[in-house]
Amino acid sequence: VLSPLHLRNLHSFAATMRIQSNGSNGNPKGIGRRRGTPPRGGKTFPDQKMILVLAAVAATIFASGLMLGTHTLGSPQVSDTSAASSVSQTSLNNEHSSPLVAATSRIAASDVQRLIMESAAAEAFEEEERRQEEEALKHGDKKLALHLRGALVPGDPNYNPHHHIDDTLDVDDPLNSNQEIVGGEEKQENMIENMHHQFAQALDHEKHVIDSAVKNGVTKLKETAAEVAKKVALRGAITKDETAKNLPNYPYMRTLVPKDHDFTKYKPLGGNRFIEYLEGDSPYAMTDSLREQSDNLARSRRVHVVNAMKHVWKNYKEYAFGMDELHPISKEGTANWGGMGTTLVDALDTLWLMGMKDEFWEARDWVRDHLSHDKVGDVSGFETTIRSLGGLLSAYDLSGDKVFLEKADDLGAKLFKAYNTPSGLPKGSVNLKTGRAHNMNWNGNAYIVAEAATQQIEYRYLAKATGKEDYAKKSEKVFDILDKITPEDGLLFEKLKDGGENGATFITASKSSFGAMGDSAYEYMIKLYVQGGRKEEMYRKMWDKAMNGVHEQLLQKSTPNGLTYIADRLNGGRLDHKMDHLACFMGGSLALGAYTDSSGIDSSRAKRDLKTAKALTYTCYQMYARTQTGISPEFVKFSGGNDFIVPSSAPFYILRPEVVEA
């Protein structure tokens, strides 16, 4: 707006600002002959020089700020109009305008531009006055020339109080003769002195006005730029693609849940809702305001999650404290997990995270005074590792209390005897009292891939905490074995046969599944990679190879709605179109893999995996939403005319966490 202006325009700009403050309502006639410009004699007051320089410098800075700001901060990817609340919607004609562009558009239409336009009009009027004055002199009409010069004294019917003669007299000026100045020499000197004083006052006022205008303009620009930068930083979670699509905001935000909400009256709302998420797309933009609303909603729900835990813990403490399980209907406790306080130990980290510290320390006292593994018989090595050993290590990691590490080391040493095999694969069951281990008869004494490959995270942490490296080395050997025998498609068979010192072989007559007996082997691939600081490439390569196999062979779409699911592969390559609740862990694991992809989240592989993660989690949500209770069955079969059915052997739920985690 300002860059094309010449210095002469800036002079008139300063004059216009002063006239505006004097109440001339922008009338160009009121500006007067060359007001604010150097007189013909080339002389000028120091104050006048100063204000002209200030005006020029200020305008240059202001123009540079506008141009630089527009080009450097005016990114078309940022279109959050809330960054500059003063910007009118009418100025945002371009949907890709940044807040700073919008702000400068508003400035261009502001008083500054209006004053500049009026200044230009004043310049034109002055030029016309100059031309008429010269014509009057040519015809000898000095009175008319003096009137055009604005030198008539009060009392003259043509006197204009807003006009002044030049502040110094040019001896070469044909109008500069004492006898032609009405009122005589003394009156002329007094008039000039008075005008000099008035002009000096006007200059002071003009300096203040310009300084304030420039200061306010720069301040507003800085505030706008800072607001834009803040918005850009907060929008880091939103991809450029999502922003460029100009997506609508999320429309389903719920009201906060009251603290006295009665969940016993809950009625499932049914499935087939939120269908726009079916394909794994992100159909809505998440703004900072919506993100804050979402967090507040989650906090209001969190109150009830904690209340549920308090309810359960109160009854566990009353009826089964220190026992493995509480039976809620009979209100009895049982020790069918070896009598190791399995519920209590598995809940330690939950108590800590929920802020239930009194309950946590009370449970710690039980662990310290009563927990013993010396008389425990046969237990599942896998189940005991993820629940009891993992529970003790998590409690130690959170609280730093050595009691938990001591008990974990004791349990780990007893469980670890299952690794004393020819190949190094751990047996499925181990007697903590005697140290004898064996595989299950019902499984033909084979090793189960999920059990053997779902202990390493716990043992690696135990090794680090205790300094006993064998915990890590022996458990990690399982993945060394699997890496050597994994097929090219990356898909693991669920059963293994011990091959002695040569390792192991897959029993290829078994199936490949992301449900029971296969699931967590894949989960630990990606989590071991993350646990090791993303430096152990073997785990990452195994994971990526397996995910390629999933997309090429197992990923399916249901009929008629096209729900995404992962089928099981049977002997001979046939697909069994069922999916366990257990397989829903893949929603979370695929997302974790995408965000830790060495090629970046914008790589084609990461985008593929994240899209599948979202689509798969939507299917798992439907497994809940479509039931009469709102709770998912153990598995579903994808057949029939409504995507999936619940088989007669599957309508039960045993506290599976996979969908909540995903």
MOCOR-V685136 format. One record per backbone hydrogen bond with DSSP energy under -0.5 kcal/mol. NH is the residue of the N-H (numbers start at 1). CO is the residue of the C=O. E is the energy in kcal/mol with one decimal. If there is no record, write none. Layout:
# MOCOR-V685136
NH,CO,E
NH,CO,E
This chain:
# MOCOR-V685136
5,2,-2.0
10,6,-1.5
11,7,-2.1
12,8,-2.0
13,9,-2.2
14,10,-2.4
15,11,-2.2
16,12,-3.0
17,13,-2.2
18,14,-1.7
19,15,-2.6
20,16,-2.7
21,17,-1.7
22,18,-1.2
23,20,-1.2
24,19,-1.6
27,24,-1.5
28,26,-0.5
30,27,-1.6
31,28,-1.8
32,28,-0.6
32,29,-0.5
35,32,-1.1
37,34,-2.4
39,43,-1.0
42,39,-1.9
49,45,-2.1
50,46,-2.5
51,47,-2.4
52,48,-2.1
53,49,-2.5
54,50,-2.8
55,51,-2.5
56,52,-2.4
57,53,-3.0
58,54,-3.0
59,55,-2.4
60,56,-2.3
61,57,-2.8
62,58,-2.8
63,59,-2.8
64,60,-2.7
65,61,-2.7
66,62,-2.1
67,63,-2.6
68,64,-3.1
69,65,-2.5
70,66,-2.3
71,67,-2.0
72,68,-2.8
73,69,-1.9
74,69,-0.7
74,70,-0.5
75,73,-2.3
78,75,-1.7
79,77,-0.7
81,79,-1.1
83,80,-1.8
84,81,-1.1
87,84,-1.9
91,88,-1.4
92,89,-1.4
93,91,-0.9
95,93,-0.6
97,94,-2.1
102,98,-2.5
103,99,-2.4
104,100,-2.5
105,101,-2.0
106,102,-1.8
107,103,-2.1
108,104,-2.4
109,105,-0.9
109,106,-0.6
110,107,-1.9
113,107,-0.6
114,110,-2.0
115,111,-3.1
116,112,-2.1
117,113,-2.5
118,114,-2.4
119,115,-2.4
120,116,-2.3
121,117,-2.1
122,118,-2.5
123,119,-2.4
124,120,-2.0
125,121,-2.3
126,122,-2.9
127,123,-2.4
128,124,-1.8
129,125,-2.3
130,126,-2.9
131,127,-2.3
132,128,-2.3
133,129,-2.7
134,130,-2.3
135,131,-1.9
136,132,-2.5
137,133,-2.2
138,134,-1.9
139,135,-1.4
140,137,-1.4
141,136,-2.6
142,140,-1.4
145,141,-1.9
146,142,-3.2
147,143,-2.4
148,144,-2.4
149,145,-2.0
150,146,-1.3
151,146,-2.1
156,153,-1.8
159,156,-2.1
161,159,-0.5
163,160,-2.1
171,169,-0.6
173,170,-2.0
176,173,-2.1
177,175,-1.6
180,177,-1.5
181,177,-0.7
181,178,-1.2
182,180,-0.8
184,181,-1.6
187,183,-0.6
188,184,-2.0
189,185,-2.6
190,186,-2.5
191,187,-2.4
192,188,-2.6
193,189,-2.7
194,190,-2.7
195,191,-2.7
196,192,-2.7
197,193,-2.2
198,194,-2.6
199,195,-3.0
200,196,-2.4
201,197,-2.3
202,198,-2.5
203,199,-2.5
204,200,-2.2
205,201,-2.5
206,202,-3.0
207,203,-2.8
208,204,-2.1
209,205,-2.6
210,206,-2.8
211,207,-2.8
212,208,-2.5
213,209,-2.6
214,210,-3.0
215,211,-2.7
216,212,-2.9
217,213,-2.5
218,214,-2.9
219,215,-2.5
220,216,-2.5
221,217,-2.2
222,218,-2.6
223,219,-2.7
224,220,-2.6
225,221,-2.8
226,222,-2.7
227,223,-2.3
228,224,-2.5
229,225,-2.5
230,226,-2.3
231,227,-2.5
232,228,-2.7
233,229,-2.3
234,230,-2.2
235,231,-1.4
236,233,-1.3
237,234,-0.5
238,235,-2.0
239,237,-0.5
243,239,-1.9
244,240,-2.9
245,241,-1.6
246,243,-1.6
247,242,-1.1
250,285,-1.0
258,256,-0.5
261,258,-1.6
263,261,-0.8
265,262,-1.1
266,263,-1.6
277,274,-2.0
278,275,-1.8
280,277,-1.8
283,281,-0.6
285,248,-2.5
287,285,-0.7
291,287,-2.5
292,288,-2.1
293,289,-2.2
294,290,-2.8
295,291,-2.3
296,292,-2.4
297,293,-2.5
298,294,-2.5
299,295,-2.2
300,296,-1.9
301,297,-1.8
302,298,-2.4
303,299,-1.2
304,301,-1.0
305,301,-1.5
306,302,-2.5
307,303,-2.0
308,304,-2.1
309,305,-2.0
310,306,-2.6
311,307,-2.3
312,308,-2.5
313,309,-3.0
314,310,-2.4
315,311,-1.7
316,312,-2.7
317,313,-2.9
318,314,-1.8
319,315,-2.7
320,316,-2.5
321,317,-0.5
323,320,-2.7
324,334,-1.1
325,334,-1.9
327,332,-3.2
328,326,-0.8
331,327,-1.9
332,327,-1.0
334,325,-1.8
338,335,-1.2
343,324,-0.8
344,323,-0.6
345,341,-2.9
346,342,-2.6
347,343,-1.2
348,345,-1.0
351,347,-2.4
352,348,-2.0
353,349,-2.7
354,350,-2.1
355,352,-1.5
356,351,-2.3
357,355,-1.7
360,356,-2.0
361,357,-2.7
362,358,-1.8
363,359,-2.2
364,360,-2.4
365,361,-2.0
366,362,-1.4
367,363,-2.3
368,364,-2.8
369,365,-2.4
370,366,-3.1
371,366,-1.1
371,367,-0.7
376,373,-1.0
379,430,-2.0
381,379,-0.5
381,428,-2.2
382,428,-0.6
384,380,-2.5
385,381,-1.8
386,382,-2.2
387,383,-1.8
388,384,-1.0
389,384,-2.3
390,385,-2.0
391,387,-1.4
392,388,-2.4
393,389,-2.3
394,390,-2.3
395,391,-2.0
396,392,-2.1
397,393,-2.6
398,394,-2.2
399,395,-2.5
400,396,-2.6
404,401,-1.1
405,401,-0.8
406,402,-2.5
407,403,-2.1
408,404,-2.2
409,405,-2.6
410,406,-2.0
411,407,-2.4
412,408,-3.1
413,409,-2.2
414,410,-1.3
415,411,-2.7
416,412,-2.2
417,414,-1.0
418,415,-1.9
419,416,-1.8
420,417,-1.5
421,419,-2.2
427,418,-2.1
429,438,-2.5
430,379,-2.2
431,436,-3.0
432,377,-1.9
432,430,-0.7
433,376,-1.3
435,431,-3.2
438,429,-2.4
443,440,-0.9
444,441,-2.1
445,440,-2.2
446,443,-1.4
447,496,-2.4
449,447,-0.5
449,494,-2.2
450,517,-1.5
452,448,-2.3
453,449,-1.8
454,451,-0.9
459,455,-2.0
460,456,-2.6
461,457,-1.7
462,458,-2.4
463,459,-2.4
464,460,-1.8
465,461,-2.5
466,462,-2.3
467,463,-2.2
469,467,-1.0
471,468,-1.3
472,469,-0.8
473,469,-2.5
474,470,-2.3
475,471,-0.9
476,472,-2.6
477,473,-1.1
478,475,-1.1
479,476,-0.9
480,476,-1.4
481,477,-2.3
482,478,-2.3
483,479,-2.6
484,480,-1.2
485,481,-1.1
486,482,-1.3
490,487,-1.9
494,511,-2.4
496,447,-2.5
497,505,-2.9
499,503,-2.7
502,499,-1.3
503,500,-2.0
504,502,-0.6
505,497,-2.2
507,495,-2.3
508,506,-1.1
510,507,-2.3
512,569,-2.5
513,511,-0.5
518,515,-1.8
519,515,-2.8
521,518,-1.0
522,518,-0.8
522,519,-1.2
523,519,-1.3
524,520,-2.4
525,521,-0.9
526,522,-1.4
527,523,-1.7
528,524,-2.3
529,525,-1.5
530,526,-1.7
531,527,-2.9
532,528,-2.1
533,530,-1.8
534,529,-2.5
535,532,-0.5
537,535,-1.3
539,536,-0.9
540,536,-1.0
541,537,-2.9
542,538,-2.2
543,539,-2.1
544,540,-2.8
545,541,-2.3
546,542,-2.1
547,543,-2.5
548,544,-1.9
549,545,-1.8
550,546,-2.2
551,547,-2.1
552,548,-2.0
553,549,-2.2
554,549,-0.8
554,550,-1.3
555,550,-2.4
556,565,-2.9
558,563,-1.8
562,558,-1.0
565,556,-2.0
567,554,-2.2
567,565,-0.6
568,576,-2.2
569,512,-2.6
570,568,-0.6
570,574,-3.7
573,570,-2.1
574,571,-0.5
576,568,-3.0
577,575,-0.7
578,576,-2.4
579,636,-2.1
581,634,-2.9
583,580,-0.7
584,581,-1.8
585,582,-1.6
586,583,-1.9
587,584,-1.3
588,584,-0.6
589,585,-2.3
590,586,-2.6
591,587,-1.3
592,588,-2.4
593,589,-2.7
594,590,-2.2
595,591,-2.4
596,592,-0.9
597,594,-1.1
600,597,-2.0
603,600,-1.7
607,603,-2.5
608,604,-2.2
609,605,-2.5
610,606,-2.5
611,607,-2.3
612,608,-2.2
613,609,-2.3
614,610,-2.1
615,611,-2.3
616,612,-3.0
617,613,-2.0
618,614,-1.8
619,615,-1.7
620,616,-2.2
621,617,-2.2
622,618,-1.9
623,619,-1.5
624,620,-0.7
624,621,-1.0
625,621,-2.8
626,622,-2.1
627,624,-1.6
634,650,-2.5
636,579,-1.8
637,645,-2.4
638,577,-3.1
639,637,-1.4
643,559,-2.1
644,642,-2.5
645,637,-2.7
647,645,-0.7
650,647,-1.8
652,650,-2.8
661,657,-2.3
662,658,-2.4
